[in-house]
């Protein structure tokens, strides 16, 4: 096991609370209105670059724990990265979680 400490969530500012609520609403709307996972994923990630990474060379612990990664560059470019061949339902759930946390 790792000795990494997970920081406690900080208090949300009004702006981040509003952004968080918007992401949640968008994700809820996508899930409710669209039964096709691919279409829901595309709607949720509009304007965000999405990449798939081959994780087969990672240590098994890392490979099994990598569900997705979100990065926002200084220039505002946003990127979501997922394991190659990930289950679409798991990918949609990971994207929703990552984007919600990024808006917080």
N, C-alpha and C positions, 0 to 999 in steps of 0.2 A: 504494500500500500504506500501511497505517497504521503508526505508530510506537508503538502500544499494546503494553505488555509484559503478558504473561500470567503471573500469579503461579504459582509452583511450589506443588503441593499440600502442605498442611501435614500434620504427623503426626496421625494419627487418634487420638482418645481412645477408650477402651474402649466408651463409650456410642455414639459415632458409628459405630464398627466394627460393633457389634451391629445398629444401625438400618440400616446399609448392607447387611449380610447379610440382614436381614429383607426389605428391598425387593427385593434380588436373588432371594431365594427366592420371594417372591410373584410377581415377574415371570416367573421360570422356570416356576412352576406354571401361571400363566395361559397362557403360550405352549405348554406341553406338553399341558395338559388341554383347551384350547379352540382349535379351528381357525378359528372365526369371529372376524375382527379386531375387529369392533365390540363383541362380547361381551367379548373379552379387554381392550380399551381401557376399557370400562365397569367391569370388575372391578378393573383396576389403578388407576383414578381415583376409586373409591368414596370419598365424603366430600370430594372436591376439586371446586371450581367450575371448569368448563371453558368458555372463550370462544373464538370464532373472530373474527379481525380481518381486515378487508379491507386487504391490503397493496399494492393496485394503485397507490396514490399515492406509495409509497416509491421512492427511487432504485433502479435495477435491481440494483446491488450489494447493497443492503440487502434488497430483495425476494427475491433468489435465495438469500441466506444466512440468512433467518429461518425456522428450523424449529420453534421453540417457545420459550416463556418460562415460568419458574416464579417465583411470588412468594408469600411468606408474610407476612401482615400481623402487626402486633404483637399483635392479638387472637387469633391462631392460625388465622385464615381462610386457606385455601390456594387458589391460583388457578393454573391452567395456561392459557396462551394459545397458539393455533395459527393459522396462516394459513388464511383461508377457502378451502375446496375442496382442502385438502391430501390427498394420497394416504393412505388408511387405514394401510397398512403403515409408511409413513414417520412418520405421527403416533404410532403405537404405539411405534415405536423411539425417537422423540424423547421421548415421555412417560417411557418406561423410563429413558432416560439422565438426564433432568432430575430425576426422583424419586430415582434412585440417588445422584446428585451432591448433592442437597439433604439426603440422610440422612447423608452423609459428614461 
